[in-house]
Amino acid sequence: MANRMTPPAEGQEKDVLLVLDKQQGKVSAVKGIDKEGNLQTVPPTHGGEFMQVDKNSDVFSNFLSNFYRKYQDTSGLELFSVKASEAERDAKAIEENHRNPTPEGDKRAEMLRVPKPDFHEFKQGYRFDPAKIDWENLKKVGITADTLKNTKDFDRVMRGYKSRNTYTVSGTVGGFYLKPTDVKLSFYQAKDGTVVPKLHGVQQDEKLLQRPFHEHGFTKQEQGNLQGTGNLGGIAEIKDPKSGEQIPVFVSRDRYTHELEYMRADKWKCPDTICNVQVSPEQKAAFEAGQAVKMENLQFRDGTKRSAYLQVSAVERGLEFLPRAAVQFLQQGQQPAEQQVAGLKDGKGVEFNGHVQPGAQGKSHDKVQPKDVTPAAENRTQVAVNSGGKTNEATKQGKEPLKQGQDKPTPKQKEKQEKAQDKSLKADKPKKSRGMKM
């Protein structure tokens, strides 16, 4: 038996569907659809058994979608929605105008014509087929295909990415009421092949970064990077949820929802050029290591050339231009790497190692003076004693220069110090008086 549309409310004029076969020039009334999805038609005579339609119902929308998917080449067919009481008259008028078109007849036919639904064509590069998405169900929480197109997120989510924009959703889903909340949207393919929407709400867990992520524990620096730039800044080894093996990944944190996402690092390939600028081998290596890289003279579509920081983002599934806040974080944390020197000589000619002070950074090694250098921790006592003449309790009696890395006398030096101290004490001791010789 044919499938029927839900009848309109009592007292409301019924609508029926007419279909024009352009090749035959004949108009029929739609009776229903059989089990195979084929259209069933009857002559549009008064009192006929017609399919009743409500143009505003989900059932009607589903019927149109199924009809046009079934008959992908519908150039020879046209659907019209008319009042049941006027079906026979309108059918004759449509047939007559098809044979002998007039401006008045075309205008009337256009008013009755049912527009073909927008199937959101499956484009090259799409991961999901828009025709397989239950848009009517998604509409119940406030998101439509047009909404995504208006915000330029449609192509993005069809390619498998999370939406850039957030959407306020609310409504009843699966028997539960969803209170108004802002979310991002993505899709995934279920095991049965259906394309399912996924709503990403804001994560309020403050300790999210302190817990293992797929068995990887974040260091303090990694936690800071994820909060400051949105990206780990390196490569993490995590346990693959599917295979259980350890895999190298980029890890990123959504800057709005705070969700953590990962992308396999061994599957990503750095492009050869970015905005018409060649990527050097050193820059490629840095990108592949998860680091942020400053690219100079990038050529943008508006014709301008600018510099920008880029970094691999697991959220974006590739390179992203870092936002201003992330760049500021990088610049604040990028102290100039301390220039290290070795083999400098202290005041006694003993070599020591150290770090060049900020004011002398950039000097060539042969021009760096001892006063330009902060001694390394293991050489501080040595330089203080040998160059500055300073002493502590352990070195105050020493007369030999301290060797490299030495902060106290050797046992042999200590023995010499004790002997020298005893000799000094004896020399300072007053001689016993024998009285005055008369």
Disulfide bonds with the S-S distance in Angstrom:
none
